Amino acid sequence: MRKVTRKEFLEYAQHDDRLFELERRIKAHARVRSINRNYCANSAWYKTFKREVVKLVGWNADDIRLQSSGAYDTVYQYLYNLLPNCTCESLICGF
């Protein structure tokens, strides 16, 4: 997964303020969870944040400027990379 810059994220987020709110929530989540010794970024992403991304960008987006795979990929990668690295001990991370 390539590193997406905030500038790239802003190109899409400017069209829907809910993306800024989601970014804020993920950053807050990351601050709290980064000290957890058994943290799984995949679990947090797939159980909480991904479903919101799917609603806001990509083919299901309300704003036509966000209805593309490029918008989805950029926003998805930027937001996912805000999460702390996994420290989980599970052999199957996220499940």
C-alpha positions in Angstrom: 0.0 0.0 0.0 1.5 3.3 -1.1 1.7 6.3 1.3 -0.9 8.9 0.4 -0.2 12.5 1.4 -2.6 14.7 3.3 -2.6 17.0 0.2 -3.9 14.1 -1.9 -6.5 13.4 0.7 -7.6 17.0 0.7 -8.3 17.0 -3.0 -11.2 14.7 -2.2 -12.1 15.6 1.4 -12.9 19.2 0.3 -16.0 17.8 -1.4 -17.5 16.2 1.8 -16.9 17.5 5.3 -17.7 14.1 6.7 -14.3 12.9 5.5 -12.7 15.5 7.8 -14.8 14.3 10.7 -13.8 10.7 9.9 -10.1 11.7 9.7 -10.4 13.4 13.1 -12.0 10.3 14.7 -9.4 8.0 13.3 -6.6 10.2 14.6 -8.3 10.3 18.1 -8.6 6.5 18.0 -5.0 6.2 17.0 -3.8 8.3 19.9 -5.7 6.2 22.4 -5.0 2.8 20.9 -1.3 3.3 20.1 -0.5 2.4 23.8 -2.5 -0.8 23.7 -0.2 -3.8 23.8 -2.6 -6.0 21.8 -3.9 -3.6 19.2 -5.1 -4.8 15.7 -5.4 -2.0 13.1 -7.2 -4.4 10.7 -9.8 -5.1 13.3 -10.4 -1.4 13.9 -10.5 -0.6 10.2 -12.8 -3.4 9.0 -15.2 -3.3 12.0 -15.5 0.4 12.3 -14.0 2.7 9.8 -14.1 1.0 6.4 -17.9 0.9 6.2 -17.9 4.7 6.5 -15.3 5.2 3.8 -17.4 3.0 1.5 -20.4 5.3 2.0 -18.5 8.5 1.4 -16.2 7.7 -1.5 -16.3 5.4 -4.5 -19.3 4.4 -6.5 -21.8 4.9 -3.6 -20.6 8.5 -2.7 -23.2 11.3 -2.7 -20.9 13.7 -4.5 -20.2 12.8 -8.1 -16.6 14.1 -7.7 -16.0 11.3 -5.2 -17.5 8.5 -7.3 -14.4 6.9 -8.6 -12.0 4.1 -7.7 -9.2 6.7 -7.6 -11.0 8.7 -4.9 -11.8 5.5 -3.0 -8.2 4.3 -3.2 -6.7 7.6 -2.1 -9.0 8.2 0.8 -8.9 4.5 1.9 -5.1 4.4 1.9 -4.6 7.8 3.6 -7.1 7.1 6.4 -5.9 3.5 7.0 -2.3 4.7 7.3 -3.4 7.0 10.2 -3.9 3.9 12.4 -1.1 2.7 14.6 0.7 -0.5 13.5 -0.7 -3.8 14.7 0.7 -5.2 17.9 -1.8 -8.1 18.1 -0.6 -11.5 18.8 -3.1 -13.3 16.6 -1.9 -15.5 13.8 -4.8 -14.2 11.7 -4.7 -10.5 12.2 -8.1 -8.8 12.3 -10.2 -11.8 13.1 
